[in-house]
Amino acid sequence: MLLRFLCLLLFTMELFSYDRIVALSPAINEIIFALGKGDKIVGNTTYCKFPKTSQEIPKVGGYFSPSLEKILSLKPDIVIMQENNIDLSNKLEKIGINTKVVKIDTIESIKKTIANLGEILDNTNKADEIIVSIDNALASLEGIISDKRILIPIGYNTDLSKEIFVVGQNLYFDDIIKVSGNFNALQSSRKGQPVLNMEKILHINPDIIIILSPLMSEKGLSKEELIKPWKNIPINAAKTDSIYVQTGDYAGIPSDRIIQFIEDFKGFLVETRGK
């Protein structure tokens, strides 16, 4: 019994002793800050820009190409990463660096990661609070409109004769659409980044289009320029003027800020209902 107690005590001490964290994705970086532990981050990636203080933290490389040498130079207690960095995780584990690999592609996996990091970083109360806020935001989508085919293109297309990247059914966007009582206009279980052409767009005939363009201004484009090509094709969304542009950078980052995207999404549904 004493041995079990000592093992549990040592495990608990180890669990809550992370003072030097390297975060290898913007989402992980943001979740750690949301849990009130941003001051423990000693390294992150060049894409970690929120909150603003993240930009002052030493960089270990990009999202897909972090530098092992730079990570080791920061002497981390733990390196937290997504599944795309599994090879790096194995290398670090062999060296003796503690790692945590998380999955954050669906709503449930995002909430699970927030809960897990809350435990690791000793702030389960804040983690629970964030999860409740996500659930409440999702619940607010119910009953606005239903049975609409929603298409979410990604990027800055002003010429629809070219490739059109869209959101598939394996990400949190699809979960949000389903919770709202609607469905993804693109019905495909195929993994990877879906790419459509004009013929396919006309075939699926979306009722609502929400264009994700976080760098719109930097590209020198306006919402009107992004909406115009969609208005010129014979689809339901064009007929009812239900084409929107979402410019927040948080839309593509599966962190606690998903709540902000849900609020944006809700606004588009409410606007569509009024037409």
GUPA-957759 format. One line per field, with one value per residue (C-alpha): residue number from 1; residue in one letter; x, y, z. Coordinates in Angstrom, 3 decimals, always signed. Layout:
// residues N
nr	NUM  ...
rest	a  ...
u	X  ...
v	Y  ...
w	Z  ...
END
This chain:
// residues 275
nr	1  2  3  4  5  6  7  8  9  10  11  12  13  14  15  16  17  18  19  20  21  22  23  24  25  26  27  28  29  30  31  32  33  34  35  36  37  38  39  40  41  42  43  44  45  46  47  48  49  50  51  52  53  54  55  56  57  58  59  60  61  62  63  64  65  66  67  68  69  70  71  72  73  74  75  76  77  78  79  80  81  82  83  84  85  86  87  88  89  90  91  92  93  94  95  96  97  98  99  100  101  102  103  104  105  106  107  108  109  110  111  112  113  114  115  116  117  118  119  120  121  122  123  124  125  126  127  128  129  130  131  132  133  134  135  136  137  138  139  140  141  142  143  144  145  146  147  148  149  150  151  152  153  154  155  156  157  158  159  160  161  162  163  164  165  166  167  168  169  170  171  172  173  174  175  176  177  178  179  180  181  182  183  184  185  186  187  188  189  190  191  192  193  194  195  196  197  198  199  200  201  202  203  204  205  206  207  208  209  210  211  212  213  214  215  216  217  218  219  220  221  222  223  224  225  226  227  228  229  230  231  232  233  234  235  236  237  238  239  240  241  242  243  244  245  246  247  248  249  250  251  252  253  254  255  256  257  258  259  260  261  262  263  264  265  266  267  268  269  270  271  272  273  274  275
rest	m  l  l  r  f  l  c  l  l  l  f  t  m  e  l  f  s  y  d  r  i  v  a  l  s  p  a  i  n  e  i  i  f  a  l  g  k  g  d  k  i  v  g  n  t  t  y  c  k  f  p  k  t  s  q  e  i  p  k  v  g  g  y  f  s  p  s  l  e  k  i  l  s  l  k  p  d  i  v  i  m  q  e  n  n  i  d  l  s  n  k  l  e  k  i  g  i  n  t  k  v  v  k  i  d  t  i  e  s  i  k  k  t  i  a  n  l  g  e  i  l  d  n  t  n  k  a  d  e  i  i  v  s  i  d  n  a  l  a  s  l  e  g  i  i  s  d  k  r  i  l  i  p  i  g  y  n  t  d  l  s  k  e  i  f  v  v  g  q  n  l  y  f  d  d  i  i  k  v  s  g  n  f  n  a  l  q  s  s  r  k  g  q  p  v  l  n  m  e  k  i  l  h  i  n  p  d  i  i  i  i  l  s  p  l  m  s  e  k  g  l  s  k  e  e  l  i  k  p  w  k  n  i  p  i  n  a  a  k  t  d  s  i  y  v  q  t  g  d  y  a  g  i  p  s  d  r  i  i  q  f  i  e  d  f  k  g  f  l  v  e  t  r  g  k
u	+0.000  +2.850  +4.617  +1.464  +1.070  +4.668  +4.340  +1.155  +2.826  +5.824  +3.539  +1.509  +4.637  +5.929  +2.556  +2.393  +6.033  +6.196  +7.835  +9.523  +7.121  +7.680  +4.427  +4.676  +1.473  -0.563  -3.535  -1.469  +0.168  -3.238  -4.732  -1.805  -2.260  -6.013  -5.237  -3.225  +0.128  +1.545  +4.432  +5.629  +6.163  +9.874  +9.553  +6.912  +6.684  +6.818  +3.058  +2.221  +0.967  -1.861  -1.897  +0.526  +3.066  +3.474  +5.432  +8.128  +8.770  +11.830  +10.972  +11.942  +10.942  +7.728  +4.690  +5.908  +9.642  +10.605  +14.310  +15.359  +18.532  +16.604  +14.145  +16.946  +18.693  +15.638  +15.910  +12.150  +10.386  +7.825  +7.221  +3.577  +2.749  +0.109  +0.111  +2.017  +5.130  +5.047  +8.543  +9.964  +8.183  +9.919  +13.324  +12.745  +11.550  +14.734  +16.795  +14.827  +12.602  +9.014  +6.488  +2.730  +1.073  -2.457  -5.212  -7.288  -9.265  -12.828  -14.843  -14.555  -10.796  -10.357  -12.296  -10.391  -7.065  -8.131  -9.102  -5.834  -3.671  -5.686  -4.672  -1.034  -0.722  -2.691  -5.638  -8.579  -11.034  -10.112  -10.163  -13.669  -14.754  -13.497  -15.196  -18.507  -18.167  -17.629  -20.682  -22.791  -21.688  -22.629  -25.995  -26.787  -26.739  -29.740  -33.042  -31.860  -32.263  -32.080  -31.535  -29.359  -26.373  -23.430  -20.188  -17.039  -14.388  -10.903  -8.736  -8.959  -10.598  -11.682  -11.654  -13.785  -12.396  -9.377  -9.107  -11.427  -10.275  -13.119  -13.757  -14.413  -16.168  -13.214  -12.793  -14.467  -16.195  -18.346  -19.231  -20.363  -22.502  -24.168  -24.889  -26.646  -29.108  -27.637  -25.162  -21.955  -22.707  -19.714  -20.664  -17.441  -15.623  -12.393  -9.481  -7.171  -7.878  -10.953  -10.587  -13.629  -14.161  -17.017  -18.890  -18.905  -19.995  -22.992  -23.823  -23.872  -25.711  -24.972  -27.619  -25.059  -21.410  -18.989  -15.588  -12.655  -10.138  -8.058  -5.421  -7.880  -6.600  -2.966  -3.815  -5.281  -8.775  -12.191  -15.188  -17.039  -14.262  -14.369  -18.177  -18.632  -17.601  -19.951  -22.852  -22.384  -23.122  -26.565  -26.581  -29.065  -26.623  -26.321  -30.084  -30.737  -27.606  -26.393  -22.662  -20.428  -16.752  -15.131  -11.790  -10.809  -7.531  -8.953  -11.230  -8.368  -6.869  -8.555  -8.046  -10.339  -10.929  -13.141  -15.861  -15.288  -15.749  -18.949  -20.248  -19.384  -21.078  -24.160  -24.276  -24.297  -27.158  -29.201  -28.592  -29.676  -32.843  -33.808  -33.669
v	+0.000  +2.383  +1.621  +2.401  +5.693  +6.718  +5.845  +7.887  +10.797  +10.730  +10.506  +13.482  +15.539  +14.712  +15.409  +18.971  +20.016  +21.279  +24.697  +24.615  +23.758  +23.715  +24.004  +22.799  +24.203  +27.419  +25.516  +23.942  +27.282  +28.992  +26.301  +26.537  +30.312  +29.874  +27.592  +30.408  +28.706  +30.751  +31.876  +28.262  +28.171  +28.520  +27.700  +27.588  +27.823  +30.704  +30.327  +30.908  +34.491  +34.580  +35.901  +38.620  +37.682  +34.353  +36.204  +37.082  +33.447  +31.749  +29.891  +26.294  +26.341  +25.877  +23.746  +20.933  +21.442  +22.117  +21.943  +19.182  +21.114  +24.262  +22.282  +20.621  +23.958  +25.184  +22.308  +21.605  +19.557  +18.543  +19.036  +19.067  +18.405  +17.198  +13.878  +15.247  +15.392  +11.747  +10.997  +13.915  +12.636  +9.276  +10.959  +13.115  +10.164  +8.244  +11.207  +11.295  +14.321  +13.923  +14.442  +14.654  +14.004  +15.340  +15.064  +18.151  +17.624  +17.152  +18.954  +15.983  +15.683  +19.419  +19.186  +16.073  +17.804  +20.829  +18.497  +16.532  +19.646  +21.007  +17.934  +18.037  +21.758  +21.635  +23.801  +21.472  +24.143  +26.429  +23.504  +22.579  +26.209  +26.333  +23.051  +24.269  +27.458  +25.395  +23.271  +26.351  +27.967  +24.805  +24.577  +28.132  +26.980  +24.711  +25.727  +28.694  +27.047  +23.409  +21.012  +23.423  +22.311  +24.347  +24.574  +26.036  +26.959  +27.862  +30.535  +33.423  +32.184  +34.925  +32.490  +29.395  +27.684  +26.857  +24.354  +25.102  +23.869  +23.130  +21.710  +17.966  +15.730  +14.829  +18.135  +20.171  +22.342  +19.358  +18.809  +22.418  +22.146  +18.966  +20.409  +23.342  +20.942  +21.318  +19.271  +19.615  +20.149  +17.935  +14.424  +12.457  +10.409  +10.688  +11.897  +14.678  +18.121  +18.010  +19.878  +20.680  +22.059  +24.072  +20.992  +19.496  +22.800  +22.968  +19.348  +19.715  +23.071  +24.542  +26.604  +28.526  +29.304  +30.461  +31.389  +31.160  +33.871  +34.875  +36.679  +38.483  +41.975  +40.939  +39.542  +42.905  +41.471  +42.573  +40.487  +41.674  +40.370  +36.955  +36.728  +37.965  +34.774  +32.685  +35.033  +34.494  +30.749  +29.054  +27.710  +28.213  +30.227  +32.791  +32.964  +33.747  +35.879  +33.485  +33.814  +35.010  +35.629  +34.794  +36.555  +35.627  +33.700  +31.629  +29.667  +27.425  +26.961  +24.215  +25.797  +27.371  +30.165  +27.809  +29.506  +32.671  +30.788  +29.209  +32.699  +33.835  +30.752  +31.461  +34.994  +33.677  +31.292  +34.067  +36.308  +33.545  +32.923  +36.555  +36.345
w	+0.000  +0.927  -2.349  -4.326  -2.464  -3.145  -6.829  -7.059  -5.276  -7.604  -10.646  -9.428  -8.790  -12.268  -13.844  -12.577  -12.860  -16.436  -16.395  -19.806  -22.617  -26.358  -28.346  -31.930  -33.411  -33.190  -31.737  -28.952  -28.226  -27.969  -25.738  -23.324  -23.142  -22.651  -19.710  -18.157  -18.678  -21.541  -19.326  -19.288  -23.063  -23.892  -27.583  -30.332  -34.134  -36.584  -37.102  -33.427  -33.526  -30.983  -28.391  -29.429  -26.772  -28.610  -31.263  -28.716  -27.765  -29.341  -32.561  -33.264  -36.936  -38.875  -38.215  -40.493  -40.053  -36.428  -35.665  -33.283  -32.461  -31.521  -29.416  -27.467  -26.929  -25.005  -22.504  -22.403  -19.731  -22.327  -26.056  -27.100  -30.742  -33.176  -35.001  -37.995  -35.783  -34.647  -36.061  -34.099  -30.992  -31.340  -31.705  -28.629  -26.557  -27.443  -26.248  -23.002  -23.672  -22.540  -25.333  -25.688  -29.054  -29.384  -31.962  -32.714  -35.896  -34.629  -31.950  -29.602  -30.078  -29.490  -26.214  -25.206  -25.851  -23.802  -20.960  -21.206  -21.257  -18.350  -16.357  -17.455  -16.703  -13.462  -14.458  -14.909  -13.773  -16.659  -19.081  -17.940  -18.327  -21.909  -22.793  -21.367  -23.417  -26.572  -25.802  -25.115  -28.378  -30.283  -28.543  -29.644  -33.279  -32.902  -34.446  -36.519  -39.930  -41.000  -43.888  -45.851  -47.920  -46.672  -48.616  -47.043  -49.642  -48.449  -50.000  -52.394  -55.580  -57.930  -60.848  -60.306  -63.387  -61.253  -58.381  -55.463  -52.060  -49.662  -46.196  -46.151  -43.630  -41.429  -39.602  -36.888  -39.506  -40.436  -36.768  -36.465  -39.588  -38.295  -34.853  -36.528  -38.169  -41.648  -43.648  -45.586  -49.271  -50.021  -48.944  -49.055  -46.424  -48.398  -46.284  -47.337  -48.724  -51.038  -54.317  -56.465  -59.938  -61.402  -62.613  -59.120  -57.559  -59.899  -59.121  -55.335  -55.629  -52.155  -50.360  -48.300  -49.027  -46.330  -47.772  -45.348  -46.283  -43.258  -45.348  -47.609  -46.857  -47.194  -50.620  -51.575  -51.999  -50.783  -49.727  -52.818  -55.085  -53.430  -53.533  -57.114  -59.004  -56.859  -57.562  -61.291  -61.306  -61.129  -57.577  -54.735  -52.631  -55.425  -55.959  -52.279  -51.810  -49.116  -49.778  -46.950  -46.272  -42.934  -42.422  -38.856  -38.678  -35.821  -38.191  -39.263  -35.797  -33.714  -30.304  -27.705  -30.237  -32.190  -30.139  -32.177  -35.431  -34.111  -33.330  -36.871  -38.288  -36.198  -37.574  -41.141  -40.328  -38.724  -41.722  -44.100  -42.097  -42.573  -46.368
END
